[in-house]
Amino acid sequence: MKDKLSIISLVLTFLLLLSIFIASLFSSLDPDLGWHLKYGEYFFQNGSILRDNTFSALMPDYKWNNSSWATDLVTYQTFHNFGFLGLTILGAGIITLTFFFIGKAAKLNLFEKSIIFPLLFYLVLPVNQIAFRGQLLSLLFIAVMFYVLSRFEGRNKRGVFLLIPLFIVWSNFHGEFILGLALFLIWVLVYSAKEIIMHFRNNITPFFKNEKFLLVSLIGSIFAVMINPFGVGVYKEALGHFDDPLQQSVAEFLPLSNLSTDFWNMLIIGIILTLGFVMLGVGKKNFDKAPFYFPSLILFLFTFWIKRYAWPLYYSCVFLMQPVVKFFEPDNKRHSLIMSSVFTISFLLFAVYWKYPFENLKNMNWNTYCKGSIGCSSDAAKVIIKNNLNSNKLLTIYDYGGWLIWNYPEIKPTIDGRMHLWRNDVGYSAFEYYYPIEQNLADIDNSRYNAVLTSHRKPIYERLLELSDKEKWKEVYSDENSSVFVRK
């Protein structure tokens, strides 16, 4: 009977992960997709990493420490061989692996997974629905890091050295490795404090014996991230995201908006964290897991400052969701399995119903990308090319940069998604120059530009319509997404 229950539990766990995979099948809506593809293509055509800004008009001499260069290679090869569908499947696979490792790290049983995974899927939906991008890899690496650290709590102390190669890979795939190092450091500090408190009056020798493995792994990881084509430059690039005021112009780096969906989600998480601590109570077993609880508390506070921290927060909260869900689990194993079956099958049916028909994923192309992502238009781009407007006096909006770089290399975009925090040695920022024009804080009529390609979503579009009414500019093309204006 016990073996039969184990087999059923294993099957249901598989179905739960299958539900995550199916529900995570999203068409790519990453506004930066185009330039990621171009960087990957450049590497395979030239056998070297592109360091110069050869794609956009502003800051042509800037040299960029691209901490996601390896992600660009994966993105390009996947798209080149399997198209948009390949990126969809790759993204869903990475999300599923992230759930798998965070479940293993927290040692969730089937009942706990059947409750926590659907809730977690809802919370991380905004970042997952963009499909494959480097940020998904960082979330996976965070889950893997917690899993390795959870094994350190057992007998496998030397297994923590696996974090060194993990951070080598991480620093070549995405700049959020810096957050991973910070979480690792927090874990080590809390673990050290816990061990000192527990063993100070008895034998502290085991603490120092275990501590050396942690310290070597932490210090090794800090230096290991420099094993990449840009060396210490990846630190410069990653740390630049923390103190640059320009990041306040990027949605993910803004604080939480009052009464927004993100705000209410954080309220839910705050309640869960509070209940989690209350239900843990006091005890040696719970005290042992303290290093896994504190990262979520720190991320919770930081998310109110920058909402980008919400995604790693939600995954790290699994450790404190566990005691809350455990409270409601039936004592009878058979009843627990029945309830787990109901939750798992319900989630699977929801995932299939939500994604059906799957032809929408299969038929994804650049036109549907434009409609669903950045509001671009191939016809508008062709008007630019046909009328020879693609000069240095053409202004293209920030969101169009990657799309133009990949699809219309004849048009050199003014700026693109790589450049929001670029600042050269004399302090010049292309984004700082461009952004006021896009937002109509600086008048396009007083700029050096004689032609504009813009979406209808930007404030500059309304200003150009006003200038057209005054016969200072002329709208030479317009469709449901984009417009082309020229100065009279």
N, C-alpha and C positions, 0 to 999 in steps of 0.2 A: 504493500500500500504506500509506503514511504517513497519507494522508487517511482511509483506511478505519479505521485504528487510532484516529485522532482522533475519528471519529464514534462508534465503539464505546465509547471512553472517555467521551464526552459522554453517551451513553445510560446507561451504568453509573453515572455521577455522578448523573444524574436519578433512577435507580432507588434509589440509596443515600439520597438526600434524601427520596424517596417512602417508603422504609422508616422513616426517622425520623418522618415525618409520621404514618404509620399507627400505629406503635408508641406515639406520643405522644397518641393519642386517648383521653383520660381523662375520665370524668364528673366534674363539679365537686364537690370535697369540702372546699372552703375554708370553715372555720368562721366566717369573717368575711363571707361572701358577702352575707348579708341586709342588714347595715348599709351595705355598699358600694352595693347596689341602692337603698337608701333615700336615700342622699346624692345619687346620680345622679337619682333621681326628683324629689327636692326642687329640684334645679337646673332641670330642664326644666319643672317646674310653676310655679316662682317667678321664674326668670330670674336667680337669684343663688346664691352659694355659701353653704351653711349653715355658720355659725361657732360657734353655740351648741349645747350638749348638751341637746337637746329630747327625746331618746329614752330615756335611762336615769334611774333614780331617784336614784342617788348623783351628787354634784357637778353639779347642774342648772345652775349659773351659770358653769361652766367654758367658756372659749373656746379652741378647738383650732385649731392651725395644721396643717391637713390637707394634707400634701405629696402625697397620692395623689388629689387631687380630680379631676384629669383622667381618671385610671384609672376612677374611679367613673362618669363620664359614659359611657365606652366600655363598661363592664360593664353598666350599665343599658340602654343602647340595644341592645346585643347580646342581652341576656336578654329585653327587651321585644319584640323582633322575631323572635328565633329560639329563645328558651328555653334550656334546659340544653345542647341540642345545639350551639347557636351558641357558647356558652362553650367547649365541647369542641373545636370546629374552630378557634376563635380561638387557644386555648392551643397546640394542635398546630402551627398556622401560625407562631406566635412562636418556639416551640422549634426548628422547622425552619430559620427564618431565622437563629437564633443559631448553629446548626451551620454554616450556609452562610458567615456572616461570619467565624467563628473559623477555618474552613478556608481562607478567602481570606487572612486576616491572616497565618496561618502558612505560606501558599503550599504547602499539602499537595497532593501528586499523588494519583492515583486509588488506588494501592496503599496509601499512607499513610492515606487516608480510610477505606478498606475495613477497616482494622484499628483505627484510632483511634476512629472514630465509634461503633461498637458498644460499645467499652469506655467511652467517654465517656457514652453513653446510659445504661449501667448505673450509673455513678457518680452522675449527676444525677437518677436516677429518683425519689428521695424528694421532691424539690422539684417535679418535673414532673408527678407523678401527682395533684397537687391540682388540676390544670387551670389555667385562666387566673386570674392574679392579678398585682398590680403587681410582685412580685418577679421574675417571668419577664421583664417589660419591662426591669428593671435588668440582668439577665443578657444580654439582647439588646443593650442600650446599651453594656455592657462589651465585647462582641464587636465592635460597630461602632467603638468607640473604638480598639481594637487594630488594626482594619483601616485606619482613617484614619492611625494612627501608622505602620503598615507602609508606607503609600504615601509618607510623609515620608522614609523611608529611600531612596527613589528620587529622581526628578527633581521630583516635585510637592510642593515645600516649602510653597507657599501653601495647599495642600489641608488643612493642619492647622487652618486657621481654621474649618473645618467643625465642629470640636469645640465652638465657641462656641454655635451654634444647637442642637447636640446636647444640651448641658448645660441650655440653656433649656427644651427639651422634657422632659429627664430630671427636673429639679427640680419640674415640674408633675405628673409621673406617679408618682414614687416617691422616698421619702426616702433610698434607697441611693445617690443621686447623690453623697453625701459620700464614699463608698468610691471611686466613680469618680474624683473629684478627687484622692483620695490616691494611687490607682494612676497617674493622669496625672502627678502630682508626682514619684513614684518613677521613672517612665519618663524624665522630663526630667532628673532628677538623674543617673541612670545614663548617659543619653545624653551629657550634658555632660562627665561624668568620662571617658567613653570617648573623646570627641573631643579633649579636652585632652591625654590620654595619647598619642593617635595623632598629633596635629599639633603638639605643644608644641615639638618640636625642629625642625620644618620651618616651615610657614606656617600660623599659627593664625587668619588672617583668615577663611577659609571657616567656621570654627567660630562666630565672632561674627556672621557674616552669617546663618547658619542659626539660631543661638540666638535672634535677635530674633523670628523667626517663632514659635518655641516659647514664648518668654516672653510675647509678646503674646497668644497663644492661651490659655496657662495663666491669666494674670491676667484676661483677658477672660472666661474660663469661670467663674472664682471669683466675679466680679461678676455674670455673666449669670444665674446660678442665682437671683438675687433678683428676676428679672423673672417674677413670679408674684403671685397675689392676696395673699400673706402676707408678701412682702418678705423682710427678714432673719429673719423668724420661722421660715422653713424651716430655717435653720441651727440655731436654738435647738432645734427639734423633732428634727432629725437627730442633733445632738451629744449630746442628752439620753439617747440609747441607750448611750453609752459608759461613763458613770460612775454610773448609777443602780443600786443594789443590787437593786431590784425585778426587774430583767431576769433574775436568777438563778431566778425562779419560772416563766420561760417556756422551754420545751424547747429552742428554737433558739439561745438565748443561754447555754446551759450548756456546760461543757467536755466533751470527748469522754469517754465511759464506757470503762473498761478492758475489753478483749476484746469490745466490741460490734461490730456490723457496720460502723459508722462508723470504729471504731478499726482494723479490718482493712483497710478501704478506704484509710485514711491510710497504713497500712504499705505497701500496694501502690504508692501514689503516692510515698512516700519512696524506695522501691527504684527506681521509674522515674526520679525526679529525679536520683538518684545515678548511675544508668546513663547518663542523658542527658548529664550533665556529663562523665562518663568518655569516652563515645563522641565527644563534641564535640572533645576534644583541644584543642590550641593552634593558633590560626591567625587571620588577619585576618578571614576570612569569618565565623567563629564569634564573634569578638570584636564584630563589627558588630551581631550580634543580642542582645548582652548586655542592652540595655534591656527586652527581652521575657522574659528569663529571671528577672530579679530579682523582679518582682512575684509570681511563683509561689512563690519561696522565702520571701518575707515573709508571704504568705497562708498558706503551709504552717505556719509557726510560730504565726500568730494563730489558726488553726483549732483548735489544742489548747486555746486559751483560750476561744474561742467557736465552736461548730461551725457557726454560720450562715455563716462565711467559707468553708466547704467548697465551696459551689456555684461561686462565682467562682474559687476555687482550681482546681477541676477543669478549667474552661474555659481558664484561663491556663496550665495544665500542658501543653496541646497543643504548645506551642513546644518543650518538652523531651521530649515523647513522640516527636516527629518523628525525631530522630537514632537513637533506639532501634529504631523500626520500620524506618527506612531501612537499618539494618544487615542486616536479614533480607530485603530486597527483592532479587529475582533481577536479575542484570545484563542478561539478555536481556529486551528490552521485550515480546516476545511472551509469554514465560513469566510476566512480571509481570502482564500483562493477563489471562492465564488465571487466575492465582491471585486477582486482584482480582475477576474475574467470579464465582468460586466463593464468596468471602466475601460479596460483595454480594447474590447470589441467595439465599444461605443466610439472610442477615439479613432479606431481604424475605419469604421464606417463613415465617420465625419471627414476623415482625410480623403477617402476615396470620393465621397460625394462632392467635397469642396473642389477637388482637382479635375473632376470629370466635366467635359471630355478632354482627354489628354492631347488632342490634336492641336489645341491652342499653344502648347509648349513646343510641339514638333514644327509648327508653321511660323515660329518667331523669325523675324527678319529686321533689317535696319529701319524699315518704314514703321513697323509696329513698335520698335524700340523708341523711335522719335515720338510717337503718340503717347507711349506709356511713361517715358522718362523725362526728357528735357524739352519737349515741344519743338523739335527741329523739323526741317523740311528740305528734302533733296531738291525740290523744284526751286526753292529760294537760293540754294547754293549754286544751282546751274545758271540762274540769272546773274549771279555775281561773276561767274566765269565767262558767260556769253558776252556780257557788257564790259569786260576787262576792268572790273571794279576791285579786283584782288591786288591792291597795292598797299603801300604802308600808310595810306590815308583811309583805309577801311577799318572800321571798328566792328568787331564781332564780340558777342557776349561771352562771359566766362564759361557758362554751361556748355556752349557749343564747341569749346576748344578741342576736347578729345575726339568728338565725333568728326570734326573737320580734319583733324590730323590723320585719321585713319581712312576716311571715305573720300576726302577731297584735298589731296596734298597740293593741288594747284593754288588753294586758298591758304595763306598763312594766317592763322587766327591771331588776334591781338594778344590774347592771354588764354590760359587753360588751367585745368585742375591741379597741376603740379605746383603752381606758382603762388598760392595764397600767402605763404610765409617766406617767400624768397626776398632777401635783402642783401645787396652787394656791399662791398667794402666801404663805400662812401655813404651808406645808409639808404640808398634808393630802393623803393619797393614798387614793382609794376602794379601790384594789386592795390596799393595805397593810391596810386595815380588813377587807376581805372575805375575803382569801385564807386567813387562819388559821381562819375559820369553815368554809370549804369543805374544808380539810385536817384538820378536827377538832383543830386546835391550840388553838382557842378554842371553848368549848362552845356549840352552837346553843341549848341550853336556857337559857343565861344571856344570850342576845341579846334584842333588841327585836322579833324576828320571830315571827309567829304562824302562818305558813304557809310551806312550802318546796316548790319544784319542782326536782327534781334527777334526774340520771341515776344509774344503778346503778354507775357507774365511780368515783364520788367517795367519799372517806372519810366525808363527812358522811352519806351514805346508811346506812352501817353504824351510825353513832351514832344516827341517827333510828330504826332498827330496834330498837336497845337501849332507847331512850326509849319506843317503842311497847309493848315488852314490859313496861315499868314503868308503862304506862298514863298517861304524862305527855304523849305525843303519839299521834296516830292516823293510820295510813296509809289515806287515803280513796280512793286510786286507785293502781294499779300495773299495768304491762305489762312486756314484755321489755326495754324501754329506760328508762323513766322511772317515777317515783313522785311522788305528791303527799301531803304530810304536813300536818296541822294540829295546833296546840297544844290540848290539852284544857283 
